[in-house]
Amino acid sequence: MGIADSHVLAVNAGSSSIKIAVFDSPKVQKVAEATVENIGQPSASLLTAKGRIHAVIPTHADAATLLVKWLQAYSDESSVIAVGHRIVHGGPAYAQPQTITQDLLEDLQKLAAFDPEHLPMELALVGTFQKLLPKAKQVACFDTAFHHDLPQRARLLPIPRQLSEKGIRRYGFHGLSYAYILDELQRVEGEAAARGKVIIAHLGSGASLVALQNGKPIDTTMSMTPASGIPMSTRAGDLDPGLALYLATTEGYDAARFNHMAHFESGLLGMSETSADMKRLLEMEEKDQRAKDAVTVFCYQVKKTIGSFVAALGGLNTIVFTGGMGENAPKIRRRVCEGLDFLGVRLDEVRNAAGERLISADGSQTGVHVIHTDEAITIAKETAAHIFPIT
């Protein structure tokens, strides 16, 4: 399949991967996609529709170079008119896509302390694509933008106001995914469903939930950073702040050691001491109590969050599961929904096991859906709208 005379790229970088998708412009129709996985590891590879190719890929810059070479198999790189980048943190200022300029890069560098695990790498990758595709406009699409206008009661953290005034607040993340899911919910179920009382559970390696009313977020689990909220694959989620002093006193932890523990040694991996992979833990739980504990705690925290969000919403019309676990783990969806009958949640076991789009039982008061997310489409749409504004 060929690519049109002009196209937009959507770039989504993780700590050890880069996903790139190619869209016809300005119709924003996806025509190709590729992923470089396990950057810097012996198992590094390029995954395309033609299969997997293992390669030596030591850095994100090397991965970007490989992806641009892959792009050349479809079309001359000069036809790339724009590259949309997923930027995890936009801080308090950025609620809309932005053309990437030197001034913007310098401004975003100042936000690195908000998200040192993602932002420096993402900004470095922008520089790489600027060199690889110098004629293309580079556009920043912010994961926090979706939640920018959270109500003050959800946005304000219970800390001294002088710190809040420095931009320390609840930002929320997975916004590009949530925007896509909301559009899909409206497309399939109609505007009334999308504007109802909706909870979306994005359950992947990074996991969060959002409560929506009238098509707008009113609360979300992640706070100032993506490490907060419910437990995740290797992230702890919310912790007692007293733990930092305790570990400093008893274990000699400094800030960097605590940060590494909370980001990379906790969550499913920390509780199980075996794996961060939910699929593996589900296979092990019958014989391994620690694996069972990890699964149980995860499902409990998701369920508890749904309950709190229902209280905030004053009711519930729809639950949507998305993300790797949300889309592919029927056991997790079932366990999360068990005991929520009082909210009108009843699953159809056959539909749930098959991963159908609607998994709630006929007559269920609350619709429960499984929707595959695609952040690349949101990035491409935002980028196209930014460079082709409607006048």
C-alpha angles and dihedrals in degrees: 000000000000130000123241123252090271131025146171125232123214113206121195114179126192131183092274105011145053123205119196127186128186122216133188109243135261094000091059097222116158113236104166143003139185138181134206109208135192096017111198093017131104088245093058113142147163113239119199137153087274093058140264125319119191115217144159104267110164100169143023088250089057089049091052091050090051092050093051089051088052088051091056089066088069105036147340108288089230088076090068103103098175143012117207114204126200104230110189099206127039097168120213096314107056120072099144135049113278134204105243112244131163089259091054092048091051090049092050091048086064088060094057091104089062091060114009091163095064116008102067091049092047093050092048088052090053087058090051093053091046088059095041095045105025095166095054123093110241115219129190117219112190125220090205095053094085090063097038095113099045112154113270091246090062098034100050116084119212094248132108111301091234088066093046088054088059090063100268103144142115107292105167125211141215084065095143089054093046091050090054093047092049091052091048092048090053093045094052105028101027137246094291091060093046091050094046129091101297135175119193119195112200099192112180135116083302109040135193143148132220132198116216133190126176088001093300131105115248097177141356137187103236113078131183092341136022089249093076133083125040123007114277137189095290103349120094098216116206115007136181104267088221088070091075093060092040093055091043089054100041104027103025095244117169123195094273093049092048091048092051091049093050094046106036111017103043139064116053091346094051096046095045097035084209116068145000089206113101092201090057093046092052089053091050103040098091090061102026119061093194091056089048091050091052092052093045095050092047094051092044093053092049091049092047090051091051089054093051092047091051087056090050092048095044091231142358136251105163142020120193123193118202140151126066097304095032092055101036109031113076091175091059093049090049094049093047091052097043110111095018093105089113087066092052093258114146122158127211101227094208094050091045094050090050092048093235119177093250111041101166118105122258109273093022111150091219121050114226116198139183112211125176110231125222115186090178091068091053091048092049094047093048091047094048092047090050095052095036102040117187109245 
